[in-house]
Amino acid sequence: MATQGGFHEGEIAVQRRAGVRADAQRLEGMLDPADLSGGAGRFLALRTFAVLTGRDRDDTLWISPLTGRPGFLDGAGTVLRVGALPPNGDPLSGLSIPQQVGLLVIDFATRRRMRINGELFEYGDAGLAVSVQQAYGNCPQYIQQRVLAVDDTMTAAHEPVVTTGAALSADDQHLVRAADTFFLGTSHPDRGSDASHRGGSPGFVRVDSPTSLWWPDYPGNNMFNSFGNLAVDDTAALLFADFGTGATVHLSGTARLERSTPGTSGDDGSVGRRVHFQIRQVISGRLLGAHTDGKVLRYPHNPPLR
């Protein structure tokens, strides 16, 4: 796919409806063709955690964690090489190439993150490689501060116990309700896949039923990359994790942006927007590949739950 710059039609539509089109246009230069040399490459070289949005061999969208020691992310020019693979049992294990993917590289300890989008052109025993079309940093908003240690037992050959289904189990629901962080994967038919972060106080994700959940939107950078994708294609994927135990809940389904009067019940961010997610597939296991000692410093401006 040829590199395309600027916002696409879905992003522009959501920006206009939110009344922030002019603010977003000032950030459009961030979407210019990527260069991972210099500071971007140095940032990547020190990181140990990323998430990957892509499609499995059945064309189902998922978002999965990737972990490794510093240096497992090697970016130079327009190529990112990742010295890790999703382990057996992960929905993206053995994903097909070529395909458009999105990555989010995040350092929880410093509240820094970088979004990377491009084409996966290599997948093998040594890892994967992406021809990068966009790469840009995001703000530290709503990132809960914690330190992750890499779990060296989580290799591509590891055989974790996983369960699959079409609804959240009681344990899954508990993990989701307790989460202060999750990752959102979306896709656009021409621009490809994208990975993003969502964070808030524990309980900010509400479970309506074993097959349905929602979360409130918070004020952000006004680019609306994820919501812009959903305006065109409602396919979405979520990843929840217990950073203490390594337990994960992968969800694939559809998402829609809903609007309400700002400040009403459940509108924690006071922006009058929330996202409703309908679950189609669930994969649960211990697939994180990293863990923390349990110490968390909440982002100081997490909106209170309404």
SEMI-322682 format. One record per residue: x, y, z of N, C-alpha, C in turn; residue number from 1. Coordinates in steps of 0.001 Angstrom, whole numbers, padded with zeros to 6 digits, always signed. Layout:
! residues N
       nu       nv       nw      cau      cav      caw       cu       cv       cw  seq
        X        Y        Z        X        Y        Z        X        Y        Z  NUM
...
***
This chain:
! residues 306
       nu       nv       nw      cau      cav      caw       cu       cv       cw  seq
  +000838  -001189  +000000  +000000  +000000  +000000  +000870  +001234  +000000    1
  +000587  +002177  -000868  +001353  +003405  -000934  +001099  +004244  +000305    2
  +002127  +004958  +000762  +001991  +005827  +001921  +001012  +006951  +001619    3
  +000089  +007191  +002539  -000873  +008271  +002397  -000744  +009191  +003598    4
  -000653  +010475  +003363  -000511  +011422  +004446  -001831  +012069  +004805    5
  -001833  +012774  +005939  -003015  +013507  +006354  -004080  +012623  +006968    6
  -005122  +013261  +007482  -006242  +012542  +008080  -007144  +011967  +006993    7
  -007735  +010823  +007279  -008682  +010250  +006321  -010096  +010739  +006625    8
  -011047  +010302  +005807  -012392  +010858  +005852  -013099  +010608  +007183    9
  -012839  +009441  +007801  -013471  +009153  +009074  -012964  +010048  +010187   10
  -011650  +010242  +010242  -011063  +011127  +011252  -011585  +012550  +011100   11
  -011635  +013030  +009860  -012103  +014402  +009612  -013562  +014553  +010054   12
  -014388  +013551  +009771  -015802  +013627  +010146  -015976  +013707  +011652   13
  -015222  +012889  +012403  -015337  +012906  +013861  -014785  +014211  +014434   14
  -013680  +014695  +013877  -013115  +015975  +014330  -014114  +017108  +014152   15
  -014780  +017136  +013009  -015749  +018198  +012748  -016928  +018112  +013711   16
  -017406  +016902  +013943  -018558  +016751  +014824  -018192  +017163  +016254   17
  -016941  +016926  +016653  -016488  +017308  +017991  -016107  +018780  +018074   18
  -016077  +019476  +016937  -015740  +020895  +016927  -014265  +021189  +017114   19
  -013380  +020229  +016735  -011947  +020414  +016964  -011149  +020281  +015674   20
  -011801  +020471  +014533  -011107  +020286  +013259  -009884  +021189  +013149   21
  -009997  +022447  +013548  -008863  +023371  +013444  -007713  +022924  +014344   22
  -008031  +022452  +015550  -006984  +021964  +016459  -006281  +020752  +015861   23
  -007051  +019852  +015271  -006465  +018655  +014680  -005564  +018987  +013497   24
  -005958  +019956  +012697  -005153  +020302  +011531  -003751  +020761  +011914   25
  -003613  +021358  +013086  -002295  +021797  +013529  -001374  +020618  +013844   26
  -001953  +019431  +014011  -001165  +018235  +014317  -000953  +017339  +013108   27
  -001471  +017746  +011954  -001475  +016867  +010793  -000070  +016512  +010316   28
  +000897  +017373  +010583  +002266  +017082  +010186  +002837  +015844  +010853   29
  +002252  +015438  +012002  +002706  +014226  +012681  +002473  +012981  +011829   30
  +001567  +013077  +010859  +001216  +011934  +010026  +002079  +011831  +008777   31
  +003081  +012704  +008648  +003983  +012646  +007498  +004746  +011320  +007499   32
  +005329  +010933  +006347  +006094  +009682  +006286  +007112  +009565  +007407   33
  +007263  +008346  +007923  +008031  +008106  +009136  +009532  +008060  +008889   34
  +010299  +008360  +009941  +011739  +008161  +009962  +012107  +007757  +011387   35
  +012543  +006513  +011556  +012849  +005995  +012881  +014304  +006209  +013275   36
  +015019  +007014  +012515  +016385  +007333  +012893  +016369  +008357  +014031   37
  +017506  +008594  +014620  +017619  +009628  +015647  +016871  +009275  +016922   38
  +016141  +010262  +017447  +015476  +010104  +018730  +014448  +008992  +018760   39
  +013721  +008799  +017660  +012721  +007740  +017617  +013368  +006372  +017778   40
  +014476  +006165  +017076  +015180  +004894  +017181  +015748  +004659  +018566   41
  +016247  +005713  +019189  +016781  +005564  +020546  +015671  +005242  +021544   42
  +014512  +005861  +021369  +013382  +005547  +022237  +012995  +004077  +022109   43
  +012876  +003600  +020887  +012473  +002218  +020658  +013486  +001229  +021233   44
  +014759  +001532  +021124  +015800  +000599  +021542  +015772  +000304  +023031   45
  +015199  +001187  +023828  +015178  +001014  +025277  +013880  +000408  +025795   46
  +012913  +000225  +024930  +011602  -000231  +025389  +011545  -001758  +025482   47
  +010602  -002237  +026307  +010434  -003675  +026531  +009014  -004160  +026256   48
  +008107  -003246  +025875  +006705  -003641  +025731  +006067  -002915  +024561   49
  +005270  -003662  +023804  +004506  -003086  +022697  +003227  -003902  +022532   50
  +002281  -003349  +021806  +001098  -004109  +021409  +000965  -004013  +019894   51
  +000424  -005066  +019310  +000334  -005204  +017851  -001110  -005456  +017457   52
  -001627  -004651  +016536  -002944  -004884  +015953  -002768  -005484  +014566   53
  -003453  -006601  +014337  -003388  -007249  +013033  -004525  -008240  +012897   54
  -004536  -008952  +011800  -005598  -009921  +011513  -005023  -011329  +011484   55
  -005787  -012266  +012085  -005363  -013655  +012055  -005649  -014269  +010682   56
  -005413  -015543  +010553  -005574  -016193  +009243  -007024  -016291  +008810   57
  -007952  -016033  +009728  -009368  -015986  +009373  -009843  -014556  +009146   58
  -008900  -013612  +009105  -009183  -012191  +008870  -009893  -011527  +010051   59
  -009779  -012108  +011233  -010348  -011507  +012433  -009330  -010551  +013058   60
  -009782  -009373  +013455  -008897  -008363  +014032  -008651  -008652  +015508   61
  -007366  -008561  +015930  -006970  -008742  +017325  -005880  -007729  +017673   62
  -005680  -007521  +018960  -004551  -006721  +019427  -003843  -007514  +020520   63
  -002525  -007685  +020390  -001767  -008609  +021232  -000491  -007966  +021762   64
  -000003  -008438  +022933  +001233  -007888  +023494  +002481  -008518  +022885   65
  +003540  -007728  +022842  +004867  -008188  +022452  +005851  -007680  +023500   66
  +006713  -008550  +024022  +007654  -008143  +025057  +009046  -008666  +024744   67
  +010042  -007975  +025278  +011423  -008396  +025095  +012368  -007499  +025852   68
  +013588  -007927  +025962  +014619  -007119  +026608  +014917  -005874  +025762   69
  +015456  -004806  +026386  +015825  -003631  +025584  +016661  -004028  +024374   70
  +016292  -003490  +023212  +016935  -003853  +021961  +016067  -004745  +021092   71
  +014976  -005293  +021656  +014135  -006160  +020830  +013356  -005365  +019787   72
  +013252  -004040  +019999  +012675  -003149  +019000  +013812  -002376  +018344   73
  +014016  -002594  +017056  +015139  -002000  +016333  +014601  -001217  +015141   74
  +014563  +000105  +015283  +014037  +000944  +014220  +015122  +001766  +013556   75
  +015101  +001790  +012249  +016055  +002599  +011478  +015410  +002968  +010157   76
  +015418  +004253  +009836  +014799  +004691  +008598  +013310  +004411  +008616   77
  +012865  +003601  +007672  +011437  +003274  +007593  +011165  +001797  +007877   78
  +012068  +001139  +008576  +011885  -000275  +008912  +011987  -000470  +010418   79
  +011016  -001176  +010973  +011057  -001578  +012374  +011166  -003086  +012433   80
  +012204  -003584  +013103  +012359  -005010  +013328  +012053  -005313  +014796   81
  +011261  -006347  +015006  +010817  -006717  +016344  +011316  -008126  +016645   82
  +012177  -008246  +017643  +012746  -009543  +017991  +011870  -010321  +018944   83
  +010605  -010432  +018628  +009649  -011190  +019446  +008464  -011558  +018575   84
  +007766  -012608  +018988  +006562  -013057  +018291  +005459  -013294  +019309   85
  +004201  -013182  +018910  +003125  -013611  +019793  +003287  -015093  +020111   86
  +003147  -015491  +021378  +003359  -016899  +021735  +002234  -017787  +021238   87
  +002478  -019079  +021254  +001412  -020037  +020930  +000221  -019781  +021844   88
  -000965  -019855  +021278  -002173  -019569  +022028  -002671  -018167  +021839   89
  -001774  -017256  +021474  -002182  -015884  +021188  -002908  -015856  +019845   90
  -003970  -015059  +019720  -004712  -015057  +018458  -003913  -014583  +017260   91
  -002806  -013852  +017489  -001995  -013391  +016366  -000756  -014252  +016152   92
  -000668  -015381  +016835  +000443  -016289  +016593  +000337  -016848  +015176   93
  +001393  -016684  +014393  +001411  -017187  +013033  +000623  -016353  +012050   94
  +000436  -015078  +012353  -000356  -014238  +011451  +000275  -014170  +010067   95
  -000556  -013961  +009064  -000109  -014028  +007675  +000511  -012711  +007238   96
  +001361  -012792  +006234  +001985  -011621  +005623  +001782  -011696  +004110   97
  +001790  -010527  +003443  +001853  -009182  +004024  +000475  -008751  +004528   98
  +000487  -007803  +005468  -000752  -007186  +005917  -000406  -005880  +006618   99
  -001380  -004985  +006666  -001215  -003725  +007379  -001400  -003951  +008871  100
  -000489  -003412  +009670  -000544  -003589  +011118  -000348  -002241  +011804  101
  -000742  -002200  +013049  -000485  -001041  +013882  +000205  -001486  +015155  102
  +001159  -000701  +015624  +001840  -000989  +016888  +001778  +000234  +017791  103
  +001717  -000030  +019073  +001889  +001009  +020074  +003016  +000555  +020987  104
  +004067  +001339  +021049  +005193  +001062  +021938  +005049  +001993  +023134  105
  +005024  +001441  +024334  +004721  +002246  +025513  +005683  +001920  +026646  106
  +006110  +002963  +027352  +006898  +002818  +028570  +006056  +003373  +029707  107
  +005458  +002487  +030471  +004588  +002922  +031555  +005345  +003731  +032601  108
  +006619  +003381  +032842  +007375  +004029  +033909  +007585  +005520  +033653  109
  +007744  +005896  +032380  +007969  +007308  +032037  +006761  +007949  +031369  110
  +005692  +007172  +031194  +004476  +007642  +030532  +004769  +008188  +029123  111
  +005579  +007443  +028394  +005886  +007811  +027016  +005399  +006701  +026084  112
  +004952  +007093  +024895  +004443  +006107  +023940  +004645  +006600  +022510  113
  +004711  +005642  +021608  +004862  +005943  +020181  +003942  +005034  +019388  114
  +003240  +005628  +018451  +002325  +004907  +017572  +003022  +004655  +016246  115
  +002945  +003436  +015756  +003618  +003056  +014513  +002631  +002278  +013642  116
  +002495  +002691  +012394  +001604  +002011  +011454  +002374  +001685  +010182  117
  +002111  +000524  +009618  +002800  +000162  +008387  +002443  -001233  +007929  118
  +003259  -001784  +007049  +002997  -003097  +006457  +003948  -004137  +007020  119
  +003372  -005188  +007583  +004162  -006330  +008029  +004631  -007103  +006802  120
  +005951  -007200  +006632  +006462  -007885  +005444  +007331  -009088  +005784  121
  +007570  -009315  +007066  +008407  -010441  +007457  +007900  -011006  +008773  122
  +007809  -012335  +008855  +007386  -013012  +010075  +008077  -014359  +010089  123
  +008952  -014577  +011074  +009697  -015825  +011141  +010264  -016045  +012519  124
  +011140  -017044  +012643  +011686  -017409  +013944  +012406  -016245  +014630  125
  +013011  -015361  +013845  +013764  -014247  +014425  +012869  -013090  +014854  126
  +011600  -013128  +014478  +010696  -012034  +014828  +009939  -011551  +013612  127
  +009596  -010296  +013632  +008834  -009725  +012528  +009423  -008382  +012117  128
  +009051  -007936  +010918  +009556  -006673  +010395  +008415  -005914  +009739  129
  +008421  -004592  +009942  +007360  -003726  +009452  +007959  -002599  +008628  130
  +007403  -002387  +007436  +007731  -001214  +006633  +006861  -000071  +007152  131
  +007473  +000889  +007805  +006749  +001897  +008575  +006313  +003051  +007679  132
  +005032  +003404  +007805  +004479  +004518  +007036  +004163  +005719  +007915  133
  +003825  +005479  +009182  +003588  +006565  +010135  +004200  +006184  +011464  134
  +004800  +007160  +012143  +005341  +006953  +013482  +005344  +008294  +014193  135
  +004679  +008356  +015319  +004623  +009623  +016045  +004317  +009375  +017512  136
  +004778  +010277  +018351  +004554  +010166  +019780  +003166  +010640  +020167  137
  +002673  +010109  +021277  +001424  +010557  +021873  +001702  +011106  +023261  138
  +000768  +011873  +023786  +000935  +012516  +025084  +000860  +011483  +026219  139
  +001264  +011869  +027438  +001263  +010927  +028569  -000085  +010765  +029249  140
  -001131  +011382  +028726  -002420  +011360  +029399  -002933  +009946  +029667  141
  -003422  +009744  +030895  -004133  +008546  +031334  -003279  +007287  +031355  142
  -001947  +007444  +031304  -001054  +006289  +031464  -000773  +006107  +032949  143
  -001117  +004944  +033494  -000845  +004635  +034895  +000610  +004176  +034997  144
  +001335  +004758  +035932  +002778  +004519  +036016  +003057  +003205  +036758  145
  +003779  +002319  +036099  +004179  +001041  +036697  +005455  +000584  +036000  146
  +006167  -000336  +036607  +007393  -000885  +036023  +007148  -002341  +035685  147
  +007366  -002696  +034429  +007173  -004071  +033972  +008510  -004798  +033877  148
  +008537  -006036  +034336  +009692  -006912  +034167  +009342  -007970  +033138  149
  +010233  -008216  +032190  +009978  -009186  +031126  +010020  -010597  +031687  150
  +009066  -011423  +031275  +009003  -012827  +031663  +009703  -013646  +030593  151
  +010908  -014124  +030895  +011706  -014836  +029899  +011131  -016205  +029541  152
  +010171  -016703  +030308  +009589  -018008  +029982  +008578  -017911  +028848  153
  +008149  -016674  +028525  +007139  -016497  +027478  +007807  -016401  +026120  154
  +008187  -017522  +025569  +008784  -017586  +024239  +007737  -018052  +023244  155
  +008090  -018000  +021973  +007162  -018433  +020933  +006820  -019914  +021062  156
  +007708  -020684  +021724  +007474  -022120  +021872  +006673  -022450  +023132  157
  +006452  -021469  +023982  +005702  -021680  +025228  +004274  -022128  +024906  158
  +003757  -023044  +025701  +002412  -023580  +025467  +001492  -023201  +026625  159
  +000961  -021993  +026639  +000080  -021595  +027730  -001301  -022241  +027592  160
  -002004  -022298  +028702  -003379  -022773  +028688  -004294  -021600  +028359  161
  -005074  -021715  +027313  -005992  -020645  +026923  -007397  -021215  +026769  162
  -008364  -020358  +026947  -009755  -020716  +026716  -010329  -019791  +025663  163
  -011224  -020304  +024861  -011853  -019510  +023813  -013367  -019595  +023952  164
  -014033  -018573  +023473  -015483  -018563  +023545  -016051  -017332  +022886  165
  -017317  -017094  +023141  -018001  -015938  +022560  -018545  -015011  +023633  166
  -018157  -015238  +024908  -018652  -014410  +025998  -017627  -014390  +027125  167
  -017674  -013354  +027933  -016775  -013215  +029069  -017174  -014172  +030183  168
  -016195  -014889  +030728  -016434  -015694  +031920  -016503  -014779  +033140  169
  -016840  -015337  +034284  -016861  -014547  +035514  -015478  -013985  +035819  170
  -014417  -014791  +035628  -013054  -014304  +035860  -012689  -013195  +034875  171
  -013077  -013372  +033620  -012828  -012333  +032617  -013489  -011019  +033024  172
  -014727  -011094  +033447  -015460  -009895  +033832  -014778  -009202  +035006  173
  -014289  -009978  +035958  -013585  -009392  +037097  -012333  -008653  +036642  174
  -011566  -009261  +035727  -010347  -008626  +035231  -010679  -007315  +034511  175
  -011702  -007343  +033669  -012076  -006147  +032907  -012534  -005033  +033845  176
  -013363  -005372  +034820  -013890  -004352  +035732  -012794  -003741  +036607  177
  -011740  -004512  +036885  -010654  -004019  +037725  -009585  -003273  +036942  178
  -009665  -003281  +035627  -008596  -002736  +034788  -008496  -001219  +034892  179
  -007253  -000723  +034906  -007004  +000715  +034783  -006389  +001046  +033427  180
  -006231  +000017  +032595  -005578  +000150  +031283  -006131  -000907  +030343  181
  -006340  -000544  +029096  -006540  -001548  +028056  -006053  -000974  +026736  182
  -005996  -001829  +025727  -005511  -001425  +024407  -006593  -001687  +023376  183
  -006703  -000754  +022437  -007762  -000764  +021432  -007157  -000888  +020042  184
  -007602  -001886  +019299  -007193  -002056  +017913  -008339  -001731  +016974  185
  -008064  -000923  +015954  -009059  -000569  +014950  -008420  -000681  +013567  186
  -009253  -000494  +012534  -008740  -000671  +011181  -009499  +000210  +010205  187
  -008817  +000606  +009138  -009410  +001375  +008048  -009151  +000604  +006760  188
  -010114  +000530  +005847  -009940  -000307  +004650  -008764  +000091  +003763  189
  -008363  +001357  +003781  -007232  +001799  +002964  -005978  +002074  +003786  190
  -006141  +002625  +004976  -004989  +003016  +005790  -004450  +001880  +006658  191
  -005221  +000805  +006864  -004729  -000318  +007633  -005054  -000226  +009111  192
  -004351  -001025  +009915  -004659  -001182  +011332  -003945  -000163  +012196  193
  -004477  -000007  +013415  -003957  +000981  +014357  -004077  +000409  +015769  194
  -003150  +000776  +016642  -003182  +000353  +018045  -003133  +001585  +018932  195
  -003971  +001613  +019960  -003979  +002761  +020866  -004183  +002305  +022301  196
  -003943  +003217  +023227  -004015  +002964  +024667  -005212  +003690  +025252  197
  -005842  +003067  +026226  -006888  +003710  +027011  -006605  +003448  +028484  198
  -006715  +004478  +029299  -006468  +004319  +030719  -007407  +005170  +031543  199
  -007568  +004825  +032799  -008425  +005565  +033711  -008417  +004916  +035077  200
  -009273  +005363  +035946  -009389  +004749  +037266  -009997  +003356  +037132  201
  -009606  +002409  +038005  -010236  +001085  +037951  -011754  +001213  +038001  202
  -012415  +000512  +037098  -013857  +000613  +036995  -014324  +001493  +035855  203
  -013393  +002115  +035131  -013826  +003004  +034047  -014400  +002231  +032867  204
  -014102  +000941  +032767  -014737  +000088  +031766  -015906  -000630  +032438  205
  -017091  -000444  +031887  -018290  -001036  +032459  -018704  -002266  +031653  206
  -019011  -003354  +032361  -019478  -004577  +031734  -020991  -004630  +031856  207
  -021689  -004542  +030738  -023155  -004624  +030731  -023647  -006059  +030820  208
  -022927  -006957  +030146  -023316  -008358  +030086  -022093  -009157  +029654  209
  -022165  -010483  +029650  -021013  -011271  +029189  -020616  -011014  +027745  210
  -021456  -010322  +026977  -021124  -010065  +025569  -021106  -008578  +025232  211
  -021128  -007713  +026234  -021232  -006286  +025952  -020559  -005468  +027048  212
  -019803  -004445  +026643  -019192  -003530  +027593  -019090  -002153  +026964  213
  -018769  -001154  +027789  -018593  +000206  +027269  -017640  +000977  +028157  214
  -017097  +002055  +027602  -016237  +002943  +028379  -016453  +004380  +027923  215
  -016271  +005342  +028825  -016426  +006751  +028460  -015172  +007276  +027766  216
  -015364  +008203  +026857  -014222  +008863  +026226  -013735  +009993  +027131  217
  -012427  +010288  +027029  -011823  +011376  +027793  -011248  +012414  +026826  218
  -011052  +013647  +027280  -010391  +014636  +026418  -009004  +014152  +026021  219
  -008652  +014326  +024742  -007359  +013843  +024263  -006703  +014830  +023320  220
  -006011  +014278  +022312  -005234  +015137  +021412  -006043  +015654  +020231  221
  -007312  +015272  +020154  -008238  +015751  +019111  -007950  +015191  +017720  222
  -007070  +014194  +017612  -006820  +013589  +016309  -007885  +012541  +015962  223
  -008391  +011857  +016964  -009455  +010863  +016791  -009085  +009789  +015765  224
  -007877  +009235  +015911  -007455  +008171  +014993  -008330  +006932  +015132  225
  -008548  +006479  +016362  -009355  +005272  +016568  -010810  +005509  +016191  226
  -011374  +006621  +016669  -012777  +006902  +016369  -012979  +007145  +014883  227
  -011984  +007729  +014225  -012082  +007925  +012786  -012144  +006609  +012041  228
  -011338  +005631  +012495  -011415  +004301  +011895  -012787  +003684  +012121  229
  -013292  +003796  +013361  -014594  +003195  +013673  -015730  +003845  +012888  230
  -015565  +005113  +012509  -016596  +005774  +011707  -016714  +005161  +010323  231
  -015641  +004495  +009875  -015624  +003873  +008549  -015814  +002360  +008639  232
  -015207  +001745  +009656  -015261  +000292  +009841  -015396  +000030  +011338  233
  -016511  -000576  +011762  -016759  -000750  +013194  -016047  -001958  +013799  234
  -015235  -002663  +013005  -014453  -003774  +013534  -013457  -003268  +014570  235
  -013344  -003972  +015708  -012431  -003529  +016759  -011949  -004724  +017565  236
  -010843  -004511  +018283  -010275  -005525  +019164  -009809  -004851  +020444  237
  -009924  -005560  +021552  -009490  -005047  +022848  -008541  -006044  +023503  238
  -007600  -005520  +024290  -006704  -006347  +025093  -006704  -005808  +026514  239
  -007091  -006662  +027461  -007010  -006359  +028886  -005957  -007274  +029504  240
  -005263  -006771  +030525  -004227  -007574  +031174  -004192  -007295  +032668  241
  -003900  -008329  +033415  -003558  -008189  +034828  -002039  -008136  +034890  242
  -001493  -006961  +035170  -000045  -006791  +035098  +000678  -007488  +036251  243
  -000050  -007940  +037256  +000568  -008676  +038342  +000728  -010148  +038034  244
  -000279  -010747  +037410  -000256  -012184  +037150  +000077  -012545  +035709  245
  -000036  -011592  +034794  +000173  -011888  +033375  -001058  -012392  +032666  246
  -002184  -012476  +033376  -003427  -012935  +032750  -003907  -011916  +031725  247
  -004451  -012402  +030631  -004933  -011538  +029554  -006324  -011950  +029109  248
  -007052  -010970  +028593  -008336  -011204  +027935  -008296  -010487  +026596  249
  -008296  -011254  +025524  -008359  -010722  +024166  -009818  -010742  +023707  250
  -010278  -009635  +023148  -011636  -009556  +022628  -011615  -009085  +021186  251
  -012465  -009660  +020370  -012670  -009187  +019005  -014164  -009020  +018798  252
  -014542  -007930  +018137  -015959  -007665  +017929  -016167  -006381  +017155  253
  -017183  -005634  +017547  -017482  -004361  +016895  -017666  -003281  +017949  254
  -017391  -002051  +017559  -017503  -000924  +018477  -018201  +000240  +017787  255
  -018986  +000962  +018542  -019621  +002155  +017987  -019512  +003305  +018982  256
  -019319  +004487  +018447  -019243  +005706  +019252  -020656  +006224  +019489  257
  -020989  +006440  +020762  -022298  +006956  +021136  -022136  +008333  +021753  258
  -023117  +009202  +021508  -023057  +010565  +022038  -024201  +010810  +023000  259
  -023925  +011633  +024013  -024927  +011959  +025017  -024687  +013397  +025488  260
  -025510  +013854  +026387  -025323  +015192  +026957  -024115  +015171  +027881  261
  -023132  +016050  +027683  -021949  +016066  +028550  -022332  +016179  +030021  262
  -021641  +015396  +030851  -021844  +015471  +032282  -022904  +014553  +032841  263
  -023576  +013767  +031994  -024589  +012842  +032478  -023929  +011629  +033135  264
  -024724  +010795  +033776  -024208  +009627  +034476  -023364  +008760  +033542  265
  -022187  +008395  +033994  -021282  +007575  +033200  -020365  +008360  +032287  266
  -020615  +009658  +032134  -019769  +010486  +031265  -018605  +011044  +032086  267
  -017699  +010148  +032473  -016600  +010527  +033363  -015762  +011673  +032803  268
  -015550  +011666  +031481  -014695  +012678  +030861  -015403  +013971  +030529  269
  -016714  +014039  +030765  -017520  +015252  +030516  -017433  +015736  +029078  270
  -017326  +014788  +028141  -017263  +015161  +026729  -018480  +014678  +025949  271
  -019370  +013931  +026613  -020572  +013461  +025932  -020321  +012381  +024898  272
  -019296  +011545  +025137  -018996  +010452  +024201  -018662  +009192  +024993  273
  -019139  +008069  +024506  -018704  +006794  +025053  -018689  +005772  +023922  274
  -017995  +004661  +024151  -017859  +003625  +023133  -018499  +002347  +023650  275
  -019399  +001794  +022854  -020053  +000528  +023178  -019412  -000573  +022339  276
  -019000  -001661  +023007  -018304  -002768  +022337  -019123  -004036  +022449  277
  -019375  -004656  +021304  -020112  -005911  +021248  -019127  -007045  +020983  278
  -019090  -008005  +021868  -018108  -009086  +021810  -018569  -010178  +020837  279
  -017622  -010610  +020013  -017866  -011755  +019136  -016994  -012948  +019511  280
  -015731  -012670  +019895  -014823  -013752  +020271  -014012  -013330  +021484  281
  -013702  -014318  +022342  -012905  -014098  +023546  -011804  -015157  +023594  282
  -010577  -014736  +023888  -009480  -015664  +024165  -008838  -015221  +025473  283
  -008814  -016116  +026453  -008277  -015795  +027772  -007131  -016740  +028105  284
  -006108  -016201  +028784  -004967  -017016  +029193  -003967  -016169  +029949  285
  -002737  -016631  +030003  -001642  -015859  +030601  -000625  -015598  +029484  286
  -000890  -014548  +028720  -000139  -014297  +027493  +000601  -012964  +027500  287
  +000697  -012330  +028672  +001276  -010987  +028693  +002771  -010976  +028429  288
  +003518  -011910  +029004  +004964  -011931  +028806  +005712  -010920  +029642  289
  +005040  -010346  +030653  +005667  -009386  +031557  +004824  -009307  +032816  290
  +005419  -008768  +033882  +004674  -008623  +035119  +005240  -007445  +035913  291
  +004491  -007013  +036901  +004919  -005919  +037761  +004784  -006350  +039208  292
  +005398  -005581  +040102  +005320  -005903  +041525  +004034  -005404  +042165  293
  +003167  -004828  +041378  +001887  -004370  +041895  +001831  -002898  +042247  294
  +002979  -002236  +042261  +002994  -000813  +042578  +002508  -000008  +041377  295
  +001530  +000852  +041601  +000947  +001660  +040529  +000815  +003092  +041020  296
  +001254  +004034  +040200  +001034  +005454  +040460  +000017  +005932  +039439  297
  -001190  +006207  +039899  -002264  +006596  +038993  -001947  +007915  +038306  298
  -002380  +008025  +037068  -002269  +009304  +036378  -003044  +010344  +037189  299
  -002433  +011482  +037496  -003059  +012413  +038458  -004351  +013051  +037993  300
  -004632  +012988  +036700  -005837  +013660  +036186  -006841  +012655  +035610  301
  -006816  +011417  +036113  -007882  +010483  +035744  -009226  +011072  +036167  302
  -010196  +011158  +035263  -011505  +011660  +035677  -012154  +010740  +036721  303
  -012837  +011294  +037708  -013566  +010453  +038666  -014726  +009749  +037983  304
  -015058  +008576  +038480  -016175  +007825  +037928  -017489  +008501  +038329  305
  -018386  +008618  +037359  -019687  +009259  +037632  -020751  +008187  +037864  306
***
